[in-house]
Amino acid sequence: MLKVSEILRVKGNALFTATPDTPVREALATMSEQDIGSLVIMNHGELAGMITFRELLRHMHAHGGNVGDYTVRSIMDDAPVSVTPNTSADEVQRLMLDKHARYIPVMDGPVLLGVISFYDMAQAVVAAQQFENDMLKAYIRDWPAGEPAPEAETASRPVQ
């Protein structure tokens, strides 16, 4: 079963964070410059919230396209769902769908390990399916000589 820790290992460990007192303008600049869709908000070493492009768009829409002199605290999600390194990929998918979360922080106790995105999940699922496909092809290719191969379902059965 695929775990969050394996997805993070493949993804790498670049972390981008802000504090609740970070100006929204600065958070927007970081997200744009780093080409990321979220920032984890940490306060005194603890998870305090999450800001994504969704919160930024809502804020800008409410203020006529201006960022203003607001801080991240005023627009962040202050109760983001998080997962641990041992959370299964299936559970992450369920949480993302149930909570409409495109980004989920990965916490090991109070320590931020990374963020899993919807894109990371899609990439992991495709990689797992490709691995399974390759294993099945190798199994079929290496079928023991002299033993009958499994019959494939075909459409050439007589019609009744």
Residue pairs with C-beta under 8 A, 6 or more apart in sequence:
1 88
1 89
1 90
2 88
2 89
2 90
2 124
2 128
3 85
3 86
3 87
3 88
3 89
4 83
4 84
4 85
4 86
4 87
4 88
4 89
4 92
4 106
4 116
5 85
5 86
6 124
7 89
7 116
7 120
7 121
7 124
8 85
8 106
8 113
8 114
8 116
10 124
10 127
11 114
11 116
11 120
13 113
13 114
15 40
15 112
15 114
15 115
16 30
16 31
16 34
16 36
16 39
16 40
17 39
17 40
17 41
17 42
17 112
18 26
18 27
18 30
18 39
18 40
18 41
18 42
18 51
18 72
19 41
19 42
19 43
19 48
19 72
20 41
20 43
20 48
20 49
20 71
20 72
20 73
20 76
21 71
21 72
21 73
22 41
22 71
22 72
23 69
23 70
23 71
23 72
24 56
24 59
24 67
24 68
24 70
24 71
24 72
24 74
24 75
25 67
27 39
27 51
27 56
27 72
28 56
28 67
30 36
30 39
31 37
31 38
31 39
31 53
31 56
37 52
37 53
37 102
37 103
37 117
38 50
38 51
38 52
38 53
38 102
38 103
38 115
38 117
39 50
39 51
39 72
40 47
40 49
40 50
40 105
40 112
40 115
41 47
41 48
41 49
41 50
41 51
41 72
41 76
42 48
42 112
45 110
46 110
47 80
47 82
47 105
47 107
47 110
47 112
48 76
48 78
49 72
49 73
49 76
49 77
49 78
49 79
49 80
50 76
50 77
50 80
50 103
50 105
51 72
51 75
51 76
51 77
52 77
52 102
52 103
54 102
55 75
55 76
55 77
56 75
58 75
59 67
59 70
59 74
59 75
60 66
60 67
80 101
80 104
80 105
81 95
81 99
81 101
81 104
82 104
82 105
82 106
82 107
83 91
83 92
83 95
83 104
83 105
83 106
83 107
83 116
84 106
84 107
84 108
85 106
85 108
85 113
87 106
89 121
89 124
89 125
89 128
92 104
92 116
92 121
93 121
93 125
95 101
95 104
96 102
96 104
96 118
96 121
102 117
102 118
103 115
103 116
103 117
103 118
104 115
104 116
105 112
105 114
105 115
106 112
106 113
106 114
106 115
106 116
107 113
140 149
143 149
